[in-house]
Amino acid sequence: MTHPIWPLFDLRVRTPRLELRYVDDTLAVELARLAARGIHDPGFMPFRWPWSVAESPALERNVVRRYWKDRASLGPEKWALPMAVIADGQVAGISALKTESFPVLREFETGSWLGREFQGAGIGREMREASLHLGFAGLGAEFATTAAWHDNGPSVGVTRRLGYTDIGPRRMERAGVVDEMIAFRLARAEWDVRLRRDDITIEGLEPCFELLGLDVPDRG
C-alpha cells in the first residue's frame, strides 16, 4: 500500500480492455480536460444536472471540485467512488459508484460518462461490468441500480443488454420541464449467474474497507 492515509488512491479494477482507477488530483485534471473537449451533442443533455454545458474554465473547475467533494464527504454512512476509466493508456471517462447506508442496504448506484472520442467502441459496457464486479464481488453488494433519460439510447441499451430489471419511470425536471428518467435494478443473484467474469481483478480494496464502514471479509 503506497497511500496509507487515503488507501483509495491505490484502488484499481482491471479487465482485459481497460482499468478503473480511483480519481486522484492528477486524474481529476485529466478528466476535466477531457470533459471540456466534449461529451455529447450540444442539443442533447444526458445528465440529470447540466454541468457539462458550462463554459471553460468553469467546466473544468467544476469537474475537479466534484471529485474533491466526493473525497471530502466520504464516510461509512454515505460515499462515492469516482473511478477514472483508462483505455489504451488514455483517460477515457468516469465510472462511479455511490451509495448511502451501504453496510445495511448493500445497494449501490452507478453513473458514468465517456469523452466523445472514446464513444462507440464498446468501452461503455466494459466499464459498467468492471464497476459491477467492484460492487458485487469486491464490496459484497446485493443490488445495483442505475438510471438514464428515456431518450439516452446508448446508456439504456447497455443497461438492458446486461440484464437489469426495468423498475419504472421517474418524473424529473430536465432543462425546466418535466421529463422521464428510467430506473433499473440488478440483483446479485442475476449478476452471479449471467455476468460474473473470471478475467476482472481488483487491487488495493481491503485497506479501503475501514473508510467505507465495512468489515474485511474472511478469505480463509
Sequence and secondary structure as in RCSB ss.txt:
>XXXX:A:sequence
MTHPIWPLFDLRVRTPRLELRYVDDTLAVELARLAARGIHDPGFMPFRWPWSVAESPALERNVVRRYWKDRASLG
PEKWALPMAVIADGQVAGISALKTESFPVLREFETGSWLGREFQGAGIGREMREASLHLGFAGLGAEFATTAAWH
DNGPSVGVTRRLGYTDIGPRRMERAGVVDEMIAFRLARAEWDVRLRRDDITIEGLEPCFELLGLDVPDRG
>XXXX:A:secstr
   SSSGGGG EEE SSEEEEE  HHHHHHHHHHHHT SS TT   SSS GGG  TTHHHHHHHHHHHHHHHH B
TTEEEEEEEEEETTEEEEEEEEEEESHHHH EEEEEEEE GGGTTSSHHHHHHHHHHHIIIIIT  SEEEEEEET
T HHHHHHHHHTT EEEEEEEEEETTEEEEEEEEEEEHHHHHHHT  SS EEES GGGHHHHT       
